[in-house]
Amino acid sequence: MSARIMALADSYDLLMSERPSGPPVPHSEAMKLIEKEKAQHFDPEIVNAFLSIEDRFRSIAYDLADSEEERAAAARKERS
């Protein structure tokens, strides 16, 4: 179970972070991608639990962004 939780959390973190393959995606896009992989890549129960507290994940991701620029860029993308 813990590995399933970490797989989803790690994927969310990767999507929300600056990476060599591209810029971070907005929280809403990350959520769509995760939901799309429900029952294929991610445990459905874990995805359902994650979706039920997604606002908390968004808040944590923005609070722990690597830089103020990344935080501001993520917030701008989310609003558009």
Buried (B, 14 or more C-beta within 10 A) or exposed (E): EEEEBEBBEEBBBEBBBBEEEEEBBBBEBBBEBBBEBBEEEBBEEBBEEBEEEBEEBBEEBBEEBEEEEBBEBBBEBEEE
